[in-house]
Every structure is written in C-alpha cells, then in structure tokens.
Amino acid sequence: MSPPAGSLRGVMGMGGAGGRDAERRRRLVAAVVVLAMLLVAGATVLSLALG
C-alpha cells in the first residue's frame, strides 16, 4: 500500500532525517542556534550598558 498523498517522508533533506550525516547536521544547527543566542545576549547587554 502506498503512503498517503500528503506524506512528507522523503522531504526532510537529501538523505532523509536519518541519513549518515544527520548527527553532524543536528550538531551544526545546534551550534548555530547557540551562537545566535549568545550574540543576541551580548548585543542586549552592550545596548543596556551604553544606553
């Protein structure tokens, strides 16, 4: 039986969600998110200190 018409099984990425590079990709995304949060926090502190 074929999957439903709205199925997103193969749309997660080049190799799917569980490809061989999935763990590295997840760590890279997490690192970018953490870096962005640190930059925002630093900009907020600097803005408060200078304002």
DRENMAR-178291 format. One record per atom (N, C-alpha, C, CB): residue in three letters; residue number from 1; x, y, z. Coordinates in steps of 0.001 Angstrom, whole numbers, plus 500000, padded with zeros to 6 digits. Each point is the difference from the previous one (the first is absolute). Glycine has a CB too. Layout:
% residues N
<r><aa>ALA</aa><i>NUM</i><x>X</x><y>Y</y><z>Z</z></r>
...
***
This chain:
% residues 51
<r><aa>MET</aa><i>1</i><x>500846</x><y>498816</y><z>500000</z></r>
<r><aa>MET</aa><i>1</i><x>499154</x><y>501184</y><z>500000</z></r>
<r><aa>MET</aa><i>1</i><x>500889</x><y>501244</y><z>500000</z></r>
<r><aa>MET</aa><i>1</i><x>498150</x><y>498756</y><z>501227</z></r>
<r><aa>SER</aa><i>2</i><x>501519</x><y>502234</y><z>497971</z></r>
<r><aa>SER</aa><i>2</i><x>500817</x><y>501210</y><z>499898</z></r>
<r><aa>SER</aa><i>2</i><x>499678</x><y>500954</y><z>501144</z></r>
<r><aa>SER</aa><i>2</i><x>500097</x><y>499743</y><z>497499</z></r>
<r><aa>PRO</aa><i>3</i><x>500860</x><y>501124</y><z>502837</z></r>
<r><aa>PRO</aa><i>3</i><x>499752</x><y>500970</y><z>501079</z></r>
<r><aa>PRO</aa><i>3</i><x>498953</x><y>501009</y><z>499590</z></r>
<r><aa>PRO</aa><i>3</i><x>502339</x><y>499714</y><z>500800</z></r>
<r><aa>PRO</aa><i>4</i><x>497060</x><y>500970</y><z>500164</z></r>
<r><aa>PRO</aa><i>4</i><x>498986</x><y>501004</y><z>499681</z></r>
<r><aa>PRO</aa><i>4</i><x>500562</x><y>501107</y><z>499113</z></r>
<r><aa>PRO</aa><i>4</i><x>498871</x><y>499493</y><z>502168</z></r>
<r><aa>ALA</aa><i>5</i><x>500263</x><y>501200</y><z>497134</z></r>
<r><aa>ALA</aa><i>5</i><x>500423</x><y>501021</y><z>499047</z></r>
<r><aa>ALA</aa><i>5</i><x>500765</x><y>501137</y><z>500669</z></r>
<r><aa>ALA</aa><i>5</i><x>498033</x><y>499417</y><z>498603</z></r>
<r><aa>GLY</aa><i>6</i><x>501636</x><y>500919</y><z>502630</z></r>
<r><aa>GLY</aa><i>6</i><x>500652</x><y>501118</y><z>500687</z></r>
<r><aa>GLY</aa><i>6</i><x>501219</x><y>499595</y><z>500797</z></r>
<r><aa>GLY</aa><i>6</i><x>497810</x><y>501073</y><z>500110</z></r>
<r><aa>SER</aa><i>7</i><x>502711</x><y>497736</y><z>499681</z></r>
<r><aa>SER</aa><i>7</i><x>501135</x><y>499513</y><z>500788</z></r>
<r><aa>SER</aa><i>7</i><x>501261</x><y>500796</y><z>499704</z></r>
<r><aa>SER</aa><i>7</i><x>498983</x><y>497723</y><z>500019</z></r>
<r><aa>LEU</aa><i>8</i><x>501784</x><y>502586</y><z>501029</z></r>
<r><aa>LEU</aa><i>8</i><x>501231</x><y>500773</y><z>499859</z></r>
<r><aa>LEU</aa><i>8</i><x>501228</x><y>499150</y><z>500306</z></r>
<r><aa>LEU</aa><i>8</i><x>498739</x><y>502069</y><z>500611</z></r>
<r><aa>ARG</aa><i>9</i><x>501163</x><y>496636</y><z>499215</z></r>
<r><aa>ARG</aa><i>9</i><x>501063</x><y>499099</y><z>500412</z></r>
<r><aa>ARG</aa><i>9</i><x>501335</x><y>500306</y><z>499333</z></r>
<r><aa>ARG</aa><i>9</i><x>498271</x><y>498282</y><z>500371</z></r>
<r><aa>GLY</aa><i>10</i><x>501743</x><y>501992</y><z>498345</z></r>
<r><aa>GLY</aa><i>10</i><x>501254</x><y>500197</y><z>499308</z></r>
<r><aa>GLY</aa><i>10</i><x>500410</x><y>501448</y><z>499826</z></r>
<r><aa>GLY</aa><i>10</i><x>499517</x><y>497920</y><z>498864</z></r>
<r><aa>VAL</aa><i>11</i><x>499865</x><y>502983</y><z>501882</z></r>
<r><aa>VAL</aa><i>11</i><x>500238</x><y>501415</y><z>499776</z></r>
<r><aa>VAL</aa><i>11</i><x>500914</x><y>500616</y><z>501055</z></r>
<r><aa>VAL</aa><i>11</i><x>497778</x><y>500119</y><z>498914</z></r>
<r><aa>MET</aa><i>12</i><x>502683</x><y>499096</y><z>502046</z></r>
<r><aa>MET</aa><i>12</i><x>500767</x><y>500545</y><z>501104</z></r>
<r><aa>MET</aa><i>12</i><x>501374</x><y>500521</y><z>499589</z></r>
<r><aa>MET</aa><i>12</i><x>498784</x><y>498440</y><z>501462</z></r>
<r><aa>GLY</aa><i>13</i><x>501749</x><y>501115</y><z>497453</z></r>
<r><aa>GLY</aa><i>13</i><x>501327</x><y>500448</y><z>499584</z></r>
<r><aa>GLY</aa><i>13</i><x>500522</x><y>499075</y><z>498931</z></r>
<r><aa>GLY</aa><i>13</i><x>500454</x><y>500980</y><z>502263</z></r>
<r><aa>MET</aa><i>14</i><x>500795</x><y>499178</y><z>497376</z></r>
<r><aa>MET</aa><i>14</i><x>500573</x><y>499189</y><z>498942</z></r>
<r><aa>MET</aa><i>14</i><x>499917</x><y>498510</y><z>500320</z></r>
<r><aa>MET</aa><i>14</i><x>501522</x><y>501890</y><z>499442</z></r>
<r><aa>GLY</aa><i>15</i><x>498863</x><y>497726</y><z>501764</z></r>
<r><aa>GLY</aa><i>15</i><x>499987</x><y>498589</y><z>500361</z></r>
<r><aa>GLY</aa><i>15</i><x>498889</x><y>499644</y><z>500948</z></r>
<r><aa>GLY</aa><i>15</i><x>502408</x><y>499973</y><z>499654</z></r>
<r><aa>GLY</aa><i>16</i><x>496635</x><y>500900</y><z>500522</z></r>
<r><aa>GLY</aa><i>16</i><x>498946</x><y>499772</y><z>500971</z></r>
<r><aa>GLY</aa><i>16</i><x>500459</x><y>500417</y><z>501384</z></r>
<r><aa>GLY</aa><i>16</i><x>499114</x><y>498118</y><z>498615</z></r>
<r><aa>ALA</aa><i>17</i><x>500045</x><y>501693</y><z>502377</z></r>
<r><aa>ALA</aa><i>17</i><x>500312</x><y>500444</y><z>501358</z></r>
<r><aa>ALA</aa><i>17</i><x>501062</x><y>499129</y><z>500644</z></r>
<r><aa>ALA</aa><i>17</i><x>497686</x><y>500872</y><z>500213</z></r>
<r><aa>GLY</aa><i>18</i><x>502456</x><y>497885</y><z>499352</z></r>
<r><aa>GLY</aa><i>18</i><x>500940</x><y>499095</y><z>500641</z></r>
<r><aa>GLY</aa><i>18</i><x>501181</x><y>499646</y><z>499133</z></r>
<r><aa>GLY</aa><i>18</i><x>498126</x><y>499115</y><z>501271</z></r>
<r><aa>GLY</aa><i>19</i><x>502286</x><y>501785</y><z>497877</z></r>
<r><aa>GLY</aa><i>19</i><x>501137</x><y>499738</y><z>499134</z></r>
<r><aa>GLY</aa><i>19</i><x>501292</x><y>499878</y><z>500789</z></r>
<r><aa>GLY</aa><i>19</i><x>498838</x><y>501213</y><z>498175</z></r>
<r><aa>ARG</aa><i>20</i><x>502248</x><y>498461</y><z>501116</z></r>
<r><aa>ARG</aa><i>20</i><x>501266</x><y>499775</y><z>500706</z></r>
<r><aa>ARG</aa><i>20</i><x>500573</x><y>501279</y><z>500593</z></r>
<r><aa>ARG</aa><i>20</i><x>500441</x><y>498104</y><z>498469</z></r>
<r><aa>ASP</aa><i>21</i><x>499170</x><y>503048</y><z>501008</z></r>
<r><aa>ASP</aa><i>21</i><x>500503</x><y>501267</y><z>500524</z></r>
<r><aa>ASP</aa><i>21</i><x>498991</x><y>500693</y><z>500915</z></r>
<r><aa>ASP</aa><i>21</i><x>501377</x><y>500228</y><z>497941</z></r>
<r><aa>ALA</aa><i>22</i><x>497587</x><y>499058</y><z>502473</z></r>
<r><aa>ALA</aa><i>22</i><x>498926</x><y>500624</y><z>500775</z></r>
<r><aa>ALA</aa><i>22</i><x>500504</x><y>500526</y><z>501334</z></r>
<r><aa>ALA</aa><i>22</i><x>498365</x><y>498481</y><z>498897</z></r>
<r><aa>GLU</aa><i>23</i><x>502467</x><y>500746</y><z>501788</z></r>
<r><aa>GLU</aa><i>23</i><x>500498</x><y>500425</y><z>501311</z></r>
<r><aa>GLU</aa><i>23</i><x>500877</x><y>501237</y><z>499869</z></r>
<r><aa>GLU</aa><i>23</i><x>499910</x><y>497628</y><z>500805</z></r>
<r><aa>ARG</aa><i>24</i><x>500960</x><y>502391</y><z>498206</z></r>
<r><aa>ARG</aa><i>24</i><x>500864</x><y>501163</y><z>499788</z></r>
<r><aa>ARG</aa><i>24</i><x>499177</x><y>501235</y><z>499648</z></r>
<r><aa>ARG</aa><i>24</i><x>501845</x><y>498479</y><z>499243</z></r>
<r><aa>ARG</aa><i>25</i><x>497116</x><y>501316</y><z>499943</z></r>
<r><aa>ARG</aa><i>25</i><x>499129</x><y>501108</y><z>499604</z></r>
<r><aa>ARG</aa><i>25</i><x>499260</x><y>500559</y><z>501217</z></r>
<r><aa>ARG</aa><i>25</i><x>499731</x><y>498980</y><z>497707</z></r>
<r><aa>ARG</aa><i>26</i><x>499774</x><y>500123</y><z>503155</z></r>
<r><aa>ARG</aa><i>26</i><x>499299</x><y>500451</y><z>501206</z></r>
<r><aa>ARG</aa><i>26</i><x>500934</x><y>500780</y><z>500912</z></r>
<r><aa>ARG</aa><i>26</i><x>498472</x><y>498026</y><z>499845</z></r>
<r><aa>ARG</aa><i>27</i><x>502770</x><y>501501</y><z>500305</z></r>
<r><aa>ARG</aa><i>27</i><x>500957</x><y>500721</y><z>500847</z></r>
<r><aa>ARG</aa><i>27</i><x>500344</x><y>501359</y><z>499415</z></r>
<r><aa>ARG</aa><i>27</i><x>500931</x><y>497820</y><z>500768</z></r>
<r><aa>LEU</aa><i>28</i><x>499197</x><y>502257</y><z>497920</z></r>
<r><aa>LEU</aa><i>28</i><x>500301</x><y>501275</y><z>499345</z></r>
<r><aa>LEU</aa><i>28</i><x>498855</x><y>500984</y><z>500201</z></r>
<r><aa>LEU</aa><i>28</i><x>501410</x><y>498805</y><z>498294</z></r>
<r><aa>VAL</aa><i>29</i><x>497356</x><y>500733</y><z>501542</z></r>
<r><aa>VAL</aa><i>29</i><x>498845</x><y>500869</y><z>500203</z></r>
<r><aa>VAL</aa><i>29</i><x>499939</x><y>500468</y><z>501449</z></r>
<r><aa>VAL</aa><i>29</i><x>498758</x><y>498805</y><z>498169</z></r>
<r><aa>ALA</aa><i>30</i><x>501499</x><y>500286</y><z>502773</z></r>
<r><aa>ALA</aa><i>30</i><x>499989</x><y>500380</y><z>501419</z></r>
<r><aa>ALA</aa><i>30</i><x>501084</x><y>501031</y><z>500286</z></r>
<r><aa>ALA</aa><i>30</i><x>499114</x><y>497730</y><z>500612</z></r>
<r><aa>ALA</aa><i>31</i><x>502066</x><y>502105</y><z>498820</z></r>
<r><aa>ALA</aa><i>31</i><x>501098</x><y>500947</y><z>500217</z></r>
<r><aa>ALA</aa><i>31</i><x>499640</x><y>501373</y><z>499433</z></r>
<r><aa>ALA</aa><i>31</i><x>501665</x><y>498106</y><z>499921</z></r>
<r><aa>VAL</aa><i>32</i><x>497706</x><y>501927</y><z>498909</z></r>
<r><aa>VAL</aa><i>32</i><x>499610</x><y>501279</y><z>499403</z></r>
<r><aa>VAL</aa><i>32</i><x>498942</x><y>500685</y><z>500856</z></r>
<r><aa>VAL</aa><i>32</i><x>500533</x><y>499108</y><z>497709</z></r>
<r><aa>VAL</aa><i>33</i><x>498520</x><y>500131</y><z>502815</z></r>
<r><aa>VAL</aa><i>33</i><x>498950</x><y>500571</y><z>500843</z></r>
<r><aa>VAL</aa><i>33</i><x>500603</x><y>500571</y><z>501284</z></r>
<r><aa>VAL</aa><i>33</i><x>498326</x><y>498363</y><z>499051</z></r>
<r><aa>VAL</aa><i>34</i><x>502600</x><y>500893</y><z>501567</z></r>
<r><aa>VAL</aa><i>34</i><x>500637</x><y>500472</y><z>501229</z></r>
<r><aa>VAL</aa><i>34</i><x>500822</x><y>501255</y><z>499722</z></r>
<r><aa>VAL</aa><i>34</i><x>500072</x><y>497642</y><z>500886</z></r>
<r><aa>LEU</aa><i>35</i><x>500662</x><y>502377</y><z>498011</z></r>
<r><aa>LEU</aa><i>35</i><x>500788</x><y>501176</y><z>499643</z></r>
<r><aa>LEU</aa><i>35</i><x>499105</x><y>501218</y><z>499792</z></r>
<r><aa>LEU</aa><i>35</i><x>501715</x><y>498508</y><z>498945</z></r>
<r><aa>ALA</aa><i>36</i><x>497166</x><y>501302</y><z>500377</z></r>
<r><aa>ALA</aa><i>36</i><x>499067</x><y>501102</y><z>499781</z></r>
<r><aa>ALA</aa><i>36</i><x>499444</x><y>500520</y><z>501323</z></r>
<r><aa>ALA</aa><i>36</i><x>499411</x><y>499036</y><z>497763</z></r>
<r><aa>MET</aa><i>37</i><x>500272</x><y>500058</y><z>503155</z></r>
<r><aa>MET</aa><i>37</i><x>499484</x><y>500420</y><z>501301</z></r>
<r><aa>MET</aa><i>37</i><x>501056</x><y>500782</y><z>500778</z></r>
<r><aa>MET</aa><i>37</i><x>498482</x><y>497999</y><z>500035</z></r>
<r><aa>LEU</aa><i>38</i><x>502772</x><y>501557</y><z>499896</z></r>
<r><aa>LEU</aa><i>38</i><x>501078</x><y>500714</y><z>500687</z></r>
<r><aa>LEU</aa><i>38</i><x>500201</x><y>501397</y><z>499412</z></r>
<r><aa>LEU</aa><i>38</i><x>501106</x><y>497804</y><z>500502</z></r>
<r><aa>LEU</aa><i>39</i><x>498827</x><y>502297</y><z>498181</z></r>
<r><aa>LEU</aa><i>39</i><x>500143</x><y>501311</y><z>499368</z></r>
<r><aa>LEU</aa><i>39</i><x>498864</x><y>500944</y><z>500390</z></r>
<r><aa>LEU</aa><i>39</i><x>501185</x><y>498904</y><z>498095</z></r>
<r><aa>VAL</aa><i>40</i><x>497605</x><y>500579</y><z>501958</z></r>
<r><aa>VAL</aa><i>40</i><x>498862</x><y>500818</y><z>500404</z></r>
<r><aa>VAL</aa><i>40</i><x>500145</x><y>500436</y><z>501455</z></r>
<r><aa>VAL</aa><i>40</i><x>498539</x><y>498793</y><z>498347</z></r>
<r><aa>ALA</aa><i>41</i><x>501878</x><y>500296</y><z>502519</z></r>
<r><aa>ALA</aa><i>41</i><x>500196</x><y>500347</y><z>501412</z></r>
<r><aa>ALA</aa><i>41</i><x>501096</x><y>501052</y><z>500143</z></r>
<r><aa>ALA</aa><i>41</i><x>499260</x><y>497691</y><z>500684</z></r>
<r><aa>GLY</aa><i>42</i><x>501836</x><y>502146</y><z>498574</z></r>
<r><aa>GLY</aa><i>42</i><x>501085</x><y>500976</y><z>500058</z></r>
<r><aa>GLY</aa><i>42</i><x>499557</x><y>501359</y><z>499496</z></r>
<r><aa>GLY</aa><i>42</i><x>501632</x><y>498156</y><z>499698</z></r>
<r><aa>ALA</aa><i>43</i><x>497616</x><y>501869</y><z>499223</z></r>
<r><aa>ALA</aa><i>43</i><x>499513</x><y>501270</y><z>499471</z></r>
<r><aa>ALA</aa><i>43</i><x>499041</x><y>500672</y><z>500988</z></r>
<r><aa>ALA</aa><i>43</i><x>500263</x><y>499109</y><z>497657</z></r>
<r><aa>THR</aa><i>44</i><x>498930</x><y>500103</y><z>503021</z></r>
<r><aa>THR</aa><i>44</i><x>499067</x><y>500552</y><z>500993</z></r>
<r><aa>THR</aa><i>44</i><x>500767</x><y>500604</y><z>501167</z></r>
<r><aa>THR</aa><i>44</i><x>498261</x><y>498305</y><z>499341</z></r>
<r><aa>VAL</aa><i>45</i><x>502722</x><y>500982</y><z>501169</z></r>
<r><aa>VAL</aa><i>45</i><x>500801</x><y>500507</y><z>501122</z></r>
<r><aa>VAL</aa><i>45</i><x>500738</x><y>501272</y><z>499578</z></r>
<r><aa>VAL</aa><i>45</i><x>500274</x><y>497649</y><z>500912</z></r>
<r><aa>LEU</aa><i>46</i><x>500303</x><y>502338</y><z>497895</z></r>
<r><aa>LEU</aa><i>46</i><x>500717</x><y>501181</y><z>499520</z></r>
<r><aa>LEU</aa><i>46</i><x>499053</x><y>501190</y><z>499830</z></r>
<r><aa>LEU</aa><i>46</i><x>501650</x><y>498503</y><z>498841</z></r>
<r><aa>SER</aa><i>47</i><x>497164</x><y>501244</y><z>500653</z></r>
<r><aa>SER</aa><i>47</i><x>499025</x><y>501058</y><z>499816</z></r>
<r><aa>SER</aa><i>47</i><x>499572</x><y>500586</y><z>501349</z></r>
<r><aa>SER</aa><i>47</i><x>499211</x><y>498885</y><z>497886</z></r>
<r><aa>LEU</aa><i>48</i><x>500599</x><y>500250</y><z>503096</z></r>
<r><aa>LEU</aa><i>48</i><x>499624</x><y>500491</y><z>501327</z></r>
<r><aa>LEU</aa><i>48</i><x>501141</x><y>500767</y><z>500659</z></r>
<r><aa>LEU</aa><i>48</i><x>498433</x><y>498071</y><z>500232</z></r>
<r><aa>ALA</aa><i>49</i><x>502798</x><y>501476</y><z>499563</z></r>
<r><aa>ALA</aa><i>49</i><x>501154</x><y>500656</y><z>500601</z></r>
<r><aa>ALA</aa><i>49</i><x>500242</x><y>501376</y><z>499382</z></r>
<r><aa>ALA</aa><i>49</i><x>501002</x><y>497752</y><z>500460</z></r>
<r><aa>LEU</aa><i>50</i><x>498770</x><y>502373</y><z>498244</z></r>
<r><aa>LEU</aa><i>50</i><x>500276</x><y>501269</y><z>499323</z></r>
<r><aa>LEU</aa><i>50</i><x>498814</x><y>500964</y><z>500026</z></r>
<r><aa>LEU</aa><i>50</i><x>501584</x><y>498773</y><z>498544</z></r>
<r><aa>GLY</aa><i>51</i><x>497232</x><y>500687</y><z>501752</z></r>
<r><aa>GLY</aa><i>51</i><x>498793</x><y>500826</y><z>499899</z></r>
<r><aa>GLY</aa><i>51</i><x>499643</x><y>500758</y><z>501223</z></r>
<r><aa>GLY</aa><i>51</i><x>499231</x><y>498421</y><z>498419</z></r>
***
